[in-house]
Amino acid sequence: KNQVEQSPQSLIILEGKNCTLQCNYTVSPFSNLRWYKQDTGRGPVSLTIMTFSENTKSNGRYTATLDADTKQSSLHITASQLSDSASYICVVRSTFGNEKLTFGTGTRLTIIP
Amino acid sequence: ETGVTQTPRHLVMGMTNKKSLKCEQHLGHNAMYWYKQSAKKPLELMFVYNFKEQTENNSVPSRFSPECPNSSHLFLHLHTLQPEDSALYLCASSQGTGGADGNQPQHFGDGTRLSIL
């Protein structure tokens, strides 16, 4: 069964600090891995999409890594800001089927001043 | 401004009511989706439409009835809902669903918060 597991479930850090969120998956066959940011009361917004051949991708202060061999991804946030407080959702797409996405339950990140 | 607009943002209804959720996308996308988001659970895909044709129904109860009159609009008609249907309903769109389009992100609306009394 395809699964995406994220850790930690929640995280609280001080403003200005760095943090790393983890995503492990068992989806096969693999197509791509996505990270979304979801602010409270809003819909998810795409941060990055990584295919099999990409092992690092940055979007401003967000850097995602992918290890397709171990089926792990991480999202690193540098110099955190209060606006980074949100849920971060890892999503893995399978090539089996027309549109097959498996969603993680997300990591709830809180930045405190 | 996400390019995907959902109305209403909040909806409270009784179990015997009939209501509809509306989604409109201004991105020129060909695929549209309905998702259910419940607390502490992953997003659940409900329906997928590609070029106005339904391509996936993820075993959704018949009390949820989707309608896609064109590639820009998507509706979710609700009737005789149950309390466990209370959730955030998200609409999304993407360029397509397969091939190279599968490497494009989905764009989400801000959802309709549905409460069933």
Interface residues (C-beta under 8 A of the other chain):
Chain A: V4 S31 N32 R34 Y36 G41 R42 G43 P44 V45 S46 I49 T51 I89 R93 T95 N98 E99 L101 T102 F103 G104 T105 G106
Chain B: T2 V4 A31 Y33 K40 K41 P42 L43 L45 V48 N50 T55 E56 L90 A92 T97 G98 G102 N103 Q104 P105 Q106 H107 F108 G109 D110 G111
